[in-house]
């Protein structure tokens, strides 16, 4: 089995942030991602129209690097979204929906069979140094990602989607030059797919291009500093100190520069959530988020902000390592899953700012034009089904011990829980699960407190029992979550979670089968069968979706948060 290069892709903290990003990991604590501090000029100056349009953002997680081929964390992804142009963009639309809009490509054509996409580049699309941004740049980027030697962290997204991509990525008879991506000329890009994929444009919205001459010139240093990055988006990097601040300024060569409202975005590292909230209340911060009800009440009573709650699409879950002798048993995993009350969890740890979930899919998930849960009649709420079938989780655990030939004594069972950080919230979560499982099941829970990146190293090595994570899907279709657990090519493959049995093989077959089904209901039913194998067998234990509000100062305009957590910063402005 081909092991994937480590990618810090667990959405470890974003579910408690006010704006989570797709498929990316943040820090250990609830992060005020895309939170802002006011212009350094006074509020009166802003209202009177003097000074530059400046917003200062706050984050408690640093940007690790600015090489989009090696994109690792939520802050990395946020920065790329501001400084890199993509072929298309996914923006917020009315009614908590999304719309796909032109980016560097001003238009595109799709063949009648849905297998060939032809993109037409803008004549004025440019890099920040004034050179043209061309179809050849996107061809180079995709072929670079398909090269296993590039160690691309997001190449797996195009496995099984772009023709020959997976075969090249896994050295299975094809080379990167043979993937079905071709620049017909500087302004025309053709991409051929393995099967029709309604979500393909969404995938492309996270394809950040690199330029061949600069990538080869800077090598491993590409994206390591402000002078080793070339930009194509609405903003470019002026300065960057990893642990302190990143300053972005408007890119004068961006194709739509005349309509970009902000002159500068400063991102400052502020570790304490309370500090950011206090700064917001005092007028130093433009945008913030918090799950603390006391802070929420204070902000709301101040009258200085509007509150936005965007349906979260990033489910949080616990992940089991089936290499553990106890967790290899389905009934023991099921007992752990149904033994904790998800509503109580949300109330105790999230102050009610979350929605308990009983499936791997958020209710925002779509199949074509129809919500997935409607197509399957809500019958994918498998955790609820398990609880109804097994009202006594401790008895279920004892049955599992019998099947393993172990003593029917839960007190002899020890399970390690890997924390996702060492901060206060992480400690509370770990202690909550320890108390809950020990009380309900009579087992012993050992807490392994560790930094989130250390936890990821242990997941890669299979040195854990239960880990806490989550995932913001890159596109709005069930396969975006389900294929993560493909035992061979999934991000959480069998090397990491130990799921390698007949059920996992059936799961893979179902996911492959669904790809070629056109009828929405039929496709949804197949995905539901796959999800049942994943959730009802407790390979993962779904927990919750966050619904903490974001607070935006009333003088900040045009700040729509997309359901995928992204923000079109090119249209944000401060009302002067």
C-alpha positions as CSV (number, residue, x, y, z in Angstrom):
1,X,0.0,0.0,0.0
2,X,1.3,3.4,-0.9
3,X,1.5,5.6,2.2
4,X,0.7,9.2,1.7
5,X,3.0,12.0,2.7
6,X,2.0,13.5,6.0
7,X,-0.5,16.3,5.6
8,X,-1.8,18.2,8.6
9,X,-5.3,18.0,7.3
10,X,-7.4,17.3,10.4
11,X,-9.7,20.2,11.0
12,X,-8.7,20.0,14.6
13,X,-9.9,23.4,15.8
14,X,-11.9,24.9,13.0
15,X,-15.2,23.4,14.2
16,X,-15.1,25.8,17.1
17,X,-13.8,28.7,15.0
18,X,-16.2,31.1,13.4
19,X,-15.0,30.4,9.9
20,X,-13.6,27.0,9.3
21,X,-11.8,26.1,6.1
22,X,-12.2,23.1,4.0
23,X,-10.1,20.1,4.6
24,X,-7.4,21.9,6.5
25,X,-6.0,21.8,10.0
26,X,-5.5,24.6,12.4
27,X,-4.1,24.8,15.8
28,X,-5.1,23.2,19.1
29,X,-7.6,25.8,20.3
30,X,-10.7,27.4,19.0
31,X,-9.3,29.8,16.4
32,X,-10.7,33.1,15.4
33,X,-9.9,32.5,11.8
34,X,-10.2,35.5,9.6
35,X,-10.8,37.7,12.6
36,X,-9.9,41.3,12.1
37,X,-8.5,44.3,13.9
38,X,-9.5,47.8,12.9
39,X,-7.6,50.1,10.7
40,X,-4.8,51.7,12.7
41,X,-6.4,55.0,12.1
42,X,-9.2,56.0,14.4
43,X,-12.8,55.1,13.8
44,X,-13.6,58.7,13.1
45,X,-11.0,58.8,10.4
46,X,-12.6,55.7,8.8
47,X,-16.0,57.3,8.9
48,X,-14.8,60.5,7.4
49,X,-13.1,58.7,4.5
50,X,-9.5,59.4,5.2
51,X,-6.6,56.9,5.1
52,X,-6.1,53.6,3.4
53,X,-8.6,50.7,3.5
54,X,-6.9,48.4,6.0
55,X,-8.1,45.5,8.0
56,X,-6.0,43.7,10.7
57,X,-6.7,40.1,11.2
58,X,-6.0,38.0,14.3
59,X,-5.1,34.3,14.4
60,X,-3.8,32.0,17.1
61,X,-2.2,29.7,14.5
62,X,0.8,30.6,12.3
63,X,1.1,30.2,8.5
64,X,3.5,27.2,8.2
65,X,4.3,27.9,4.5
66,X,3.1,29.5,1.3
67,X,3.9,26.7,-1.1
68,X,0.5,25.6,-2.3
69,X,1.8,22.2,-3.4
70,X,2.7,21.5,0.2
71,X,-0.3,23.4,1.8
72,X,-0.7,22.0,5.3
73,X,-2.9,24.1,7.7
74,X,-6.0,26.2,7.8
75,X,-3.9,29.5,8.1
76,X,-1.9,28.3,5.0
77,X,-5.1,27.8,3.1
78,X,-6.5,31.2,4.2
79,X,-3.4,32.9,2.9
80,X,-3.5,31.1,-0.4
81,X,-7.1,32.0,-0.9
82,X,-6.1,35.7,-0.7
83,X,-2.9,35.6,-2.8
84,X,-3.6,32.9,-5.4
85,X,-6.1,33.1,-8.2
86,X,-7.8,29.9,-9.2
87,X,-9.6,28.9,-12.4
88,X,-12.9,29.3,-10.7
89,X,-14.0,30.5,-7.3
90,X,-16.8,29.3,-4.9
91,X,-18.5,32.3,-3.2
92,X,-21.3,32.7,-0.8
93,X,-24.8,33.1,-2.3
94,X,-28.1,34.0,-0.7
95,X,-29.8,31.5,1.5
96,X,-26.5,30.0,2.8
97,X,-25.8,28.5,-0.6
98,X,-22.8,28.8,-2.8
99,X,-22.2,29.8,-6.4
100,X,-19.3,29.0,-8.7
101,X,-17.9,32.1,-10.5
102,X,-15.1,32.7,-13.0
103,X,-11.6,33.3,-11.6
104,X,-8.6,33.3,-13.8
105,X,-10.7,31.5,-16.4
106,X,-13.4,33.9,-17.7
107,X,-15.5,31.0,-19.1
108,X,-15.5,27.2,-19.6
109,X,-17.2,24.6,-21.7
110,X,-18.3,21.1,-20.7
111,X,-18.7,18.3,-23.3
112,X,-22.1,16.6,-23.6
113,X,-20.8,13.5,-21.8
114,X,-19.5,15.6,-18.9
115,X,-15.9,14.2,-19.4
116,X,-14.1,17.1,-21.0
117,X,-13.7,20.6,-19.5
118,X,-12.3,23.4,-21.6
119,X,-11.3,26.6,-19.8
120,X,-10.7,30.0,-21.5
121,X,-8.3,32.2,-19.6
122,X,-8.7,35.9,-19.1
123,X,-6.6,38.1,-21.4
124,X,-5.6,40.2,-18.5
125,X,-4.8,37.5,-15.9
126,X,-1.3,38.1,-14.6
127,X,1.1,37.2,-11.9
128,X,2.2,39.9,-9.3
129,X,5.3,40.6,-11.3
130,X,3.2,41.5,-14.4
131,X,3.9,38.3,-16.4
132,X,0.8,36.6,-17.9
133,X,-1.0,33.9,-15.9
134,X,-1.6,31.2,-18.5
135,X,-3.2,27.8,-19.1
136,X,0.3,26.4,-19.1
137,X,0.8,27.5,-15.5
138,X,-2.2,25.3,-14.5
139,X,-1.0,22.4,-16.6
140,X,2.4,22.6,-14.9
141,X,0.8,22.7,-11.5
142,X,-1.4,19.7,-12.0
143,X,1.4,17.7,-13.5
144,X,3.7,18.7,-10.7
145,X,1.0,17.5,-8.2
146,X,0.7,14.2,-10.1
147,X,4.4,13.6,-9.7
148,X,4.9,11.5,-6.5
149,X,8.3,13.1,-6.0
150,X,6.7,16.5,-5.4
151,X,5.0,15.1,-2.2
152,X,1.9,17.1,-3.0
153,X,-0.4,17.2,0.0
154,X,-3.6,17.7,-2.1
155,X,-2.9,15.6,-5.1
156,X,-5.2,12.8,-3.8
157,X,-8.2,15.1,-4.6
158,X,-7.8,14.4,-8.3
159,X,-7.1,10.7,-8.0
160,X,-9.9,8.9,-9.8
161,X,-11.2,12.2,-11.2
162,X,-8.7,13.4,-13.8
163,X,-7.8,10.7,-16.4
164,X,-4.5,9.0,-15.6
165,X,-3.9,11.2,-12.5
166,X,-4.0,8.4,-9.9
167,X,-2.0,6.1,-12.1
168,X,0.8,8.7,-12.2
169,X,0.5,9.6,-8.6
170,X,0.9,6.0,-7.4
171,X,3.4,4.9,-10.1
172,X,0.9,2.6,-11.6
173,X,1.9,2.6,-15.3
174,X,1.5,6.3,-16.1
175,X,3.8,9.4,-15.8
176,X,2.7,12.9,-14.9
177,X,3.1,13.9,-18.5
178,X,0.3,11.4,-19.4
179,X,-2.4,12.9,-17.2
180,X,-5.3,14.3,-19.3
181,X,-4.4,18.0,-18.7
182,X,-3.3,20.0,-21.8
183,X,-2.7,23.7,-22.5
184,X,-4.0,23.9,-26.1
185,X,-2.4,27.4,-26.1
186,X,-1.7,30.1,-23.5
187,X,-5.3,30.9,-23.1
188,X,-7.0,27.5,-23.4
189,X,-6.8,24.6,-20.9
190,X,-8.4,21.2,-21.5
191,X,-9.0,18.6,-18.8
192,X,-10.4,15.2,-19.3
193,X,-12.2,13.3,-16.5
194,X,-12.5,9.6,-15.7
195,X,-16.2,10.0,-15.0
196,X,-18.7,12.9,-14.9
197,X,-18.2,14.8,-11.6
198,X,-20.7,17.5,-10.7
199,X,-18.2,18.7,-8.1
200,X,-15.2,19.1,-10.3
201,X,-15.4,22.9,-10.5
202,X,-15.5,23.0,-6.7
203,X,-12.3,20.9,-6.7
204,X,-10.6,23.4,-9.0
205,X,-11.5,26.3,-6.6
206,X,-8.7,25.0,-4.4
207,X,-6.2,24.5,-7.2
208,X,-3.6,27.3,-6.4
209,X,-1.2,27.6,-9.3
210,X,2.6,27.9,-9.2
211,X,4.9,29.2,-12.0
212,X,7.5,26.8,-13.3
213,X,10.4,29.2,-13.6
214,X,10.0,30.4,-10.0
215,X,9.3,27.0,-8.6
216,X,12.4,25.6,-10.1
217,X,14.5,28.6,-9.2
218,X,13.6,28.6,-5.5
219,X,13.2,24.9,-5.1
220,X,12.6,23.9,-1.5
221,X,12.6,27.5,-0.5
222,X,9.5,28.3,-2.6
223,X,6.9,29.9,-0.3
224,X,9.3,30.0,2.7
225,X,9.5,33.8,2.9
226,X,8.0,36.9,1.5
227,X,10.7,37.2,-1.2
228,X,10.2,33.5,-2.3
229,X,6.6,33.6,-3.3
230,X,4.9,35.0,-6.4
231,X,1.2,35.8,-6.3
232,X,-1.7,35.7,-8.7
233,X,-4.6,36.7,-6.5
234,X,-6.1,40.0,-5.3
235,X,-3.4,40.4,-2.7
236,X,0.4,39.8,-2.5
237,X,2.8,39.3,0.3
238,X,4.6,42.5,1.5
239,X,6.1,41.0,4.7
240,X,5.9,37.9,6.8
241,X,7.2,36.9,10.1
242,X,5.9,33.4,10.8
243,X,5.3,33.8,14.6
244,X,4.3,37.4,14.5
245,X,2.6,38.9,11.5
246,X,1.8,38.6,7.8
247,X,1.1,41.8,5.8
248,X,-0.7,41.5,2.4
249,X,-1.2,44.4,0.1
250,X,-3.4,44.8,-3.0
251,X,-1.9,43.2,-6.1
252,X,-1.8,46.0,-8.8
253,X,-1.5,43.4,-11.5
254,X,-4.5,41.3,-10.5
255,X,-7.0,41.2,-13.4
256,X,-9.7,42.8,-11.2
257,X,-7.5,45.1,-9.2
258,X,-9.6,48.2,-9.8
259,X,-12.5,46.5,-8.0
260,X,-10.5,45.3,-5.0
261,X,-11.6,47.5,-2.1
262,X,-8.9,46.9,0.6
263,X,-5.4,48.2,0.3
264,X,-3.9,46.0,3.0
265,X,-4.6,43.0,5.2
266,X,-2.5,42.5,8.3
267,X,-2.7,39.1,10.0
268,X,-1.3,39.2,13.5
269,X,-0.7,36.2,15.8
270,X,-2.7,36.6,19.0
271,X,-2.8,33.4,21.0
272,X,-5.5,34.2,23.5
273,X,-9.1,34.1,22.3
274,X,-10.2,36.4,25.2
275,X,-7.6,39.0,24.1
276,X,-9.1,39.1,20.6
277,X,-12.7,39.5,21.9
278,X,-11.7,42.2,24.3
279,X,-10.0,44.1,21.5
280,X,-13.2,43.7,19.4
281,X,-15.3,45.2,22.2
282,X,-12.9,48.1,22.6
283,X,-13.0,48.9,18.9
284,X,-9.6,47.6,17.9
285,X,-10.9,44.5,16.2
286,X,-13.3,44.5,13.3
287,X,-14.3,40.8,13.2
288,X,-14.1,38.1,15.8
289,X,-15.8,34.9,16.9
290,X,-16.2,33.2,20.3
291,X,-18.1,30.2,21.7
292,X,-18.1,31.7,25.2
293,X,-21.7,32.7,26.0
294,X,-20.5,35.5,28.4
295,X,-18.5,37.1,25.7
296,X,-21.2,36.6,23.2
297,X,-23.7,38.3,25.4
298,X,-21.3,41.2,26.0
299,X,-20.8,41.7,22.3
300,X,-24.4,41.5,21.4
301,X,-25.4,43.9,24.1
302,X,-22.8,46.4,22.9
303,X,-24.7,46.9,19.7
304,X,-21.5,47.4,17.7
305,X,-21.7,44.2,15.5
306,X,-23.9,42.0,13.5
307,X,-23.9,38.3,14.2
308,X,-23.6,35.7,11.4
309,X,-24.2,32.0,11.8
310,X,-23.3,30.0,8.8
311,X,-24.2,26.3,8.6
312,X,-21.0,24.4,9.3
313,X,-20.0,21.7,6.7
314,X,-17.1,20.3,8.7
315,X,-18.1,17.3,10.9
316,X,-16.1,16.6,14.0
317,X,-15.5,12.9,14.7
318,X,-13.5,10.5,16.8
319,X,-11.4,8.1,14.8
320,X,-10.5,4.6,15.9
321,X,-7.4,2.6,15.3
322,X,-8.5,-0.9,14.6
323,X,-5.0,-2.3,15.2
324,X,-5.8,-2.0,18.9
325,X,-6.8,-5.4,20.2
326,X,-10.0,-4.1,21.8
327,X,-10.9,-1.6,19.0
328,X,-10.6,-4.4,16.4
329,X,-14.0,-5.6,17.7
330,X,-17.0,-3.9,16.2
331,X,-19.2,-4.2,19.3
332,X,-16.6,-2.5,21.5
333,X,-16.3,0.4,19.1
334,X,-20.1,0.7,18.9
335,X,-20.3,0.7,22.7
336,X,-17.9,3.6,22.8
337,X,-19.9,5.5,20.1
338,X,-23.3,5.2,21.8
339,X,-22.0,5.7,25.3
340,X,-21.6,9.4,25.0
341,X,-24.5,11.9,24.8
342,X,-23.8,14.2,21.9
343,X,-26.3,16.8,23.0
344,X,-24.7,16.8,26.5
345,X,-21.3,17.1,24.9
346,X,-22.4,20.2,22.9
347,X,-23.9,21.8,26.0
348,X,-21.0,21.0,28.3
349,X,-18.1,21.8,26.1
350,X,-19.4,24.1,23.4
351,X,-21.9,26.1,25.5
352,X,-24.7,25.0,23.2
353,X,-22.9,26.4,20.1
354,X,-23.1,23.3,18.0
355,X,-25.3,20.7,16.5
356,X,-25.0,17.0,17.5
357,X,-24.6,14.7,14.5
358,X,-25.3,11.0,14.1
359,X,-23.9,10.5,10.7
360,X,-20.7,11.4,8.8
361,X,-22.5,13.9,6.7
362,X,-23.6,17.4,7.5
363,X,-27.1,18.3,6.5
364,X,-25.7,20.8,4.0
365,X,-24.3,17.9,1.9
366,X,-25.8,17.6,-1.6
367,X,-26.1,15.0,-4.3
368,X,-26.6,17.0,-7.5
369,X,-29.3,19.5,-6.7
370,X,-30.9,17.7,-3.8
371,X,-29.8,17.5,-0.1
372,X,-28.3,14.0,0.6
373,X,-30.3,13.5,3.8
374,X,-33.6,14.1,1.9
375,X,-32.7,11.6,-0.8
376,X,-32.0,8.9,1.8
377,X,-34.9,9.8,4.1
378,X,-32.7,10.6,7.1
379,X,-32.0,6.9,7.4
380,X,-28.3,7.6,7.5
381,X,-28.5,8.7,11.2
382,X,-26.7,5.5,12.1
383,X,-25.6,6.4,15.6
384,X,-29.2,6.9,16.7
385,X,-30.1,3.5,15.1
386,X,-27.3,1.9,17.1
387,X,-28.5,3.4,20.3
388,X,-32.0,2.2,19.8
389,X,-30.8,-1.3,19.0
390,X,-28.5,-1.3,22.0
391,X,-29.9,0.6,24.9
392,X,-27.2,-0.8,27.2
393,X,-23.8,0.1,25.8
394,X,-21.9,-1.6,28.7
395,X,-23.7,-4.9,27.8
396,X,-22.6,-4.4,24.2
397,X,-19.0,-3.9,25.3
398,X,-19.1,-7.1,27.3
399,X,-20.5,-9.0,24.3
400,X,-17.4,-7.7,22.4
401,X,-15.1,-8.9,25.1
402,X,-16.7,-12.4,24.8
403,X,-16.1,-12.4,21.1
404,X,-12.4,-11.6,21.7
405,X,-12.1,-14.3,24.3
406,X,-11.2,-11.7,26.9
407,X,-12.4,-11.7,30.5
408,X,-15.9,-10.2,30.8
409,X,-14.5,-7.4,33.0
410,X,-14.6,-3.9,31.5
411,X,-12.2,-2.7,34.2
412,X,-9.4,-4.6,32.5
413,X,-9.8,-2.6,29.3
414,X,-7.6,0.4,28.8
415,X,-8.1,2.8,25.8
416,X,-5.7,5.6,25.0
417,X,-7.3,9.0,24.0
418,X,-5.0,11.2,22.0
419,X,-5.7,14.9,22.7
420,X,-5.6,17.4,19.9
421,X,-3.5,19.9,21.9
422,X,-2.5,20.8,25.3
423,X,-4.6,23.9,25.8
424,X,-7.6,24.4,28.1
425,X,-10.2,23.3,25.6
426,X,-8.3,20.2,24.6
427,X,-7.9,19.2,28.3
428,X,-11.6,19.7,29.0
429,X,-12.5,17.5,26.0
430,X,-10.2,14.8,27.0
431,X,-11.4,14.8,30.6
432,X,-15.0,14.8,29.4
433,X,-14.5,11.6,27.4
434,X,-12.5,9.9,30.1
435,X,-15.2,10.6,32.7
436,X,-18.0,9.6,30.3
437,X,-16.6,6.3,29.1
438,X,-15.3,5.3,32.5
439,X,-18.7,6.0,34.1
440,X,-20.9,4.4,31.4
441,X,-18.7,1.5,30.4
442,X,-16.4,0.8,33.4
443,X,-13.3,0.9,31.3
444,X,-10.0,2.8,31.9
445,X,-9.2,5.7,29.7
446,X,-5.7,7.0,29.5
447,X,-5.3,10.5,28.2
448,X,-2.2,11.2,26.0
449,X,-1.9,15.0,26.1
450,X,0.1,16.2,23.1
451,X,0.4,19.0,20.7
452,X,-1.8,18.5,17.6
453,X,1.1,18.1,15.2
454,X,2.6,15.4,17.5
455,X,-0.8,13.7,17.5
456,X,-0.7,13.6,13.7
457,X,2.8,12.0,13.8
458,X,1.3,9.3,16.0
459,X,-1.6,8.8,13.6
460,X,0.8,8.4,10.7
461,X,2.7,5.8,12.7
462,X,-0.5,4.0,13.9
463,X,0.6,4.8,17.5
464,X,-2.8,5.8,18.9
465,X,-6.2,4.2,20.0
466,X,-8.7,7.0,19.5
467,X,-7.9,10.4,18.0
468,X,-10.1,13.5,17.7
469,X,-10.4,15.1,14.4
470,X,-12.7,16.4,11.7
471,X,-13.0,17.3,8.0
472,X,-14.2,20.2,6.0
473,X,-15.1,18.7,2.6
474,X,-13.4,20.3,-0.5
475,X,-16.6,19.9,-2.5
476,X,-20.3,19.4,-1.6
477,X,-20.8,15.7,-2.4
478,X,-20.7,12.6,-0.1
479,X,-17.6,11.2,-1.8
480,X,-15.7,14.2,-0.4
481,X,-15.9,12.6,3.0
482,X,-16.4,9.0,2.3
483,X,-13.4,8.5,0.1
484,X,-11.1,9.8,2.8
485,X,-11.5,6.3,4.3
486,X,-10.7,4.3,1.2
487,X,-8.5,1.5,2.6
488,X,-6.0,1.9,-0.3
489,X,-5.9,5.4,-1.5
490,X,-7.9,7.3,1.1
491,X,-6.4,10.0,3.2
492,X,-7.2,7.9,6.3
493,X,-6.2,4.7,4.7
494,X,-5.7,1.3,6.3
495,X,-2.1,2.1,7.2
496,X,-3.5,4.9,9.5
497,X,-6.7,3.4,10.9
498,X,-6.3,-0.3,10.5
499,X,-9.6,-0.8,8.6
500,X,-8.7,-3.6,6.2
501,X,-11.3,-6.3,6.1
502,X,-14.3,-7.4,4.0
503,X,-16.3,-4.4,5.1
504,X,-13.6,-2.0,4.0
505,X,-13.4,-3.7,0.6
506,X,-17.2,-3.5,0.2
507,X,-17.0,0.2,1.3
508,X,-14.4,0.9,-1.5
509,X,-16.5,-0.9,-4.1
510,X,-19.6,1.1,-3.2
511,X,-17.7,4.4,-3.4
512,X,-16.4,3.4,-6.8
513,X,-19.8,2.3,-8.0
514,X,-21.5,5.6,-7.0
515,X,-19.1,7.6,-9.1
516,X,-20.7,6.3,-12.3
517,X,-24.3,6.6,-11.3
518,X,-26.2,9.6,-12.7
519,X,-29.6,9.3,-11.0
520,X,-29.4,11.4,-7.8
521,X,-31.5,9.1,-5.6
522,X,-29.7,5.9,-6.7
523,X,-26.3,7.6,-6.2
524,X,-27.4,8.7,-2.7
525,X,-28.6,5.2,-1.8
526,X,-25.2,3.7,-2.7
527,X,-23.4,6.4,-0.7
528,X,-25.7,5.6,2.2
529,X,-24.7,1.9,2.1
530,X,-21.1,3.0,2.2
531,X,-21.7,5.4,5.1
532,X,-23.4,2.7,7.1
533,X,-20.3,0.5,6.9
534,X,-18.2,3.5,8.1
535,X,-20.5,4.9,10.9
536,X,-22.6,2.0,12.1
537,X,-19.5,-0.1,12.5
538,X,-18.0,2.8,14.4
539,X,-14.9,3.2,12.3
540,X,-15.5,6.8,13.1
541,X,-17.8,8.3,15.8
542,X,-19.5,11.5,14.6
543,X,-19.7,14.2,17.2
544,X,-21.0,17.6,16.2
545,X,-21.1,20.6,13.8
546,X,-20.2,24.0,15.2
547,X,-22.6,26.9,14.9
548,X,-20.8,29.6,16.8
549,X,-21.6,33.0,15.4
550,X,-19.1,35.4,13.9
551,X,-19.3,39.0,15.0
552,X,-18.7,41.7,12.3
553,X,-18.4,45.4,13.2
554,X,-21.1,47.3,11.5
555,X,-18.7,49.4,9.5
556,X,-17.3,46.3,7.8
557,X,-19.2,45.7,4.6
558,X,-19.6,42.9,2.1
559,X,-18.2,40.2,4.4
560,X,-20.2,37.1,3.4
561,X,-18.9,33.8,4.9
562,X,-19.3,30.9,2.5
563,X,-20.6,27.6,3.9
564,X,-17.2,26.2,3.2
565,X,-15.7,28.8,5.4
566,X,-14.1,30.9,2.7
567,X,-14.5,34.7,2.3
568,X,-14.1,36.7,-0.9
569,X,-11.7,39.3,0.5
570,X,-11.5,41.1,-2.8
571,X,-15.0,42.6,-2.1
572,X,-14.6,43.4,1.7
573,X,-14.3,47.1,2.6
574,X,-14.6,49.5,5.5
575,X,-17.3,52.1,5.2
576,X,-15.7,55.5,5.4
